[in-house]
Amino acid sequence: MVKRTGPQTLVLRNLIRELNTLGKKNKSNLWLRIARDLERPTRIRRSVNLYKIDKYTNEGETALVPGKVLSVGDLTKKLTIAAYQFSGKAEEKINKVGKAIKLQELMKENPKGKKVRIIG
């Protein structure tokens, strides 16, 4: 039987630790769920294309992707999209219309995790 080791990158381990402490401190299930999703193996972590984010969000919302945002499709709404990773083209497309931020920035801006939609 193979022993489960968890994420190998130090940055990701620290992010998961920060998410867990923020979730417990603010009693926010959002951050605890995102930490649990990021602990999953890379091969089954979420990847979401821009057209899906555009389809399932409303104007002015904050979308959170616990994985990677890919560049297939276009963004027609002004959104704030937070994710663990962005592809290069996806980040360019998002910044033309809305705002692309890293997960750590969203944690600082919105520590309670209110009015955030998880996509993926």
N, C-alpha and C positions, 0 to 999 in steps of 0.2 A: 504494500500500500504506500502510495506517495504522500509525503507529508506536505500539507498546505503551508506555504511560506508567506503569502501576501505580496503586496507590491514591493518591487525591488528598488525603485528610485527613491532617493532620500526626500526629494521635493514632494512627491506624492504621499509618502508616509507622513511628513509634517503637515501637509494639507488635511489629510484624514484625521490626524490628531486634533488639529485646530477646529475642524468641523464638529467633531465629537464634543469637545469642551464647550464650544459656542452653543451647540444644541442642548447640552445639559444645563448650562448656565442660564439660558433664556427660555428653557422648557419649550424648545421649538423642534417639532418632529421633522420639519423640512431639512434641517442641517444633518440630523441623524440619518435620515434616509439617503441623502446625497453621499454621506460618508460610506454608508453600506454599499451603495452602487459603485463608488470608486474603488472599493476593495475587491471587486470582482476581477477576474482575469481579463487581460487586454483583449483577447479574442472575442469575448462576449460583452464588452463594454459598448455602450450606445454610440452610434454614429447617426447624425441627423442631417438631412439636406435642407437647404434654405427654403425650398418650395413647401416642405412640410411645416416648417416654423411659420411661414407666411399663412398657410392654410388654417392652422389651429390656434392662432393668436388674434387679438384685437388691437386696434390702433393705440399706441402709447403704453402697452403692457411691458412687463419684464419677463422674458423667457429664460429659463435655466436648462442647460443641457449638461447632464452629468457624463460627459464623454467628449466627442469631437463633432464640430460643426463642419460640414462639407459644402461645396459651392454649387451643387446642381440646383438650378432654378434661380429665380430672382426674388428680391424682397420689395414689396410694394407699400408696406406700412412702416411708419416710424416706430421702431421698437428698440428696446435695450435688450441685448442678448448676452447672457453670461454663460461661459462654458469653461471646461477644463482645458480644452485645446481647440484651435481653429486652423483650418487649412488657410494657406496664404490668400487664395482668391476669395474665399468666403469672407475673410476679415475685410478685404477691400470692398466687396459688394455691400456688406453690412454698414460700414462706415460711410458709404455714399448716401445712404438713406437714414440710417439710425445710428446706433452706438454699440460697438463690440467691446465687452469688458471681460477680464479674467474672473474666475470664481472668487479669488481673494478680495478683489475690489468690491464685489457684491456683498461679501460678508462684512466689510467695513461700512458700506453705505446703508445696508439693511440688516442689522444684526438680529432682528426679530423674525425676519423671513416673511414679512407680510406682503400680500399682493404679488406673489411670484408664481408663475406657471411653469411646471416641469414638463419639458417636451422630450419625448423619446421613449 
